[in-house]
Every structure is written in structure tokens, then in C-alpha cells.
Amino acid sequence: DSLSLWHEGKDIWEYADSCCFVFRRASGDFEMVAKVAATRGGHEQWNKAGIMVRPSLGPGAKNAYLMVAPQSGTRLQRRLADDDITGPNYGDAPSQPEKRHPPVWLKLVRSGPSIVAFDSKDGPGGPWRQRDKIEADLPNDVLVGPAICAHGTEFHYEADFTDLRLAD
């Protein structure tokens, strides 16, 4: 249950995504857990590694992405409508949270229209810290899995994922 990904390309941001995304299909409610064990290279501040849910592989598909980046630590970003802008979600995120960096465990939970994001520095046994919650109008059938981006075509970025688990 481990995976290493690499990417040389733009970003998961604004109106179109460029990333390396390895997915499984999920229907209805699910829980996806992955440990971002290590990262190498990439842009100094905004290379990202995490777990994403989206309805399609289209570059402008709506999505929710729980990621870890050197600049922000763990954060949930989202695009709530196809071909709309992607940005950070500031809904239920704690203000000035402790920044967590690899190794870190990430968990996305879908329950109905809700997507809830968690992180843990202690592993799948927790404790889990809720990072955010959004309401997303996603179809029943979605794609979910690890995704990374290098934040620039001139950068090579790698991330190692372990402890991958999808329960639906």
C-alpha cells in the first residue's frame, strides 16, 4: 500500500489543474486515508502532495484537495463548480493552526454532500485534527486518490505515499 509519484508541471489552482493524480472510483460516502511520507524537489513554497476527490479528469473539474505544502502545511482547497477558480477554503479551518509537514497522515471523508478534511501527526490511530469542512455538489460516482503538483514546469517534484486506504 505504498506509491511514489512525480510531476513536472503547473499547479492545482485557478481554472485548470496540472497534476499527477492516481485514483480509484468511489460511489457515495467514503473515507480515504494516506500518509504523505516524504517529498523531494519541486518549487520551494507551493509544491503540493495530498488526496483529491473529483468527478472527472477534466482540467477544470470541481474538486476538493487536502494537501500539504511547505508554505501552508496542511490545507483544504476546493473548486466548487466546473471551470471556476480553485482556492483555499477558510470555512471551518482553525485560525493559525500548527503547520504540519511530511510525514503526515491525511484523511478525506465524504458523507452526503459534506467533505471533511483531517490530518494527524500520530498515524491512523489518531488523534485526528479536523482541518476543514465543505459542502460540495459532487455526483454519486467520483474519482479519489493521491495527487501531487510541482507548481511550475521547470520543477521536478516527488512524493511518497504509504498507508493508502479507501473505504466506501
Buried (B, 14 or more C-beta within 10 A) or exposed (E): EEBBBBBBBBBBBEEBBBBBBBBEEBEEEBBBBBBBBBBEBBBEEBBBBBBBBBBBEEEBBBBBBBBBBBEBBBBBBBBBEBEEEBEEBEEEBEEEBEBBBBBBBBBBBBEEEEBBBBBBBEBEEEEBBBBBBBEBEBEEEBBBBBBBBBBBEEBBBBBBBBBBEBEB
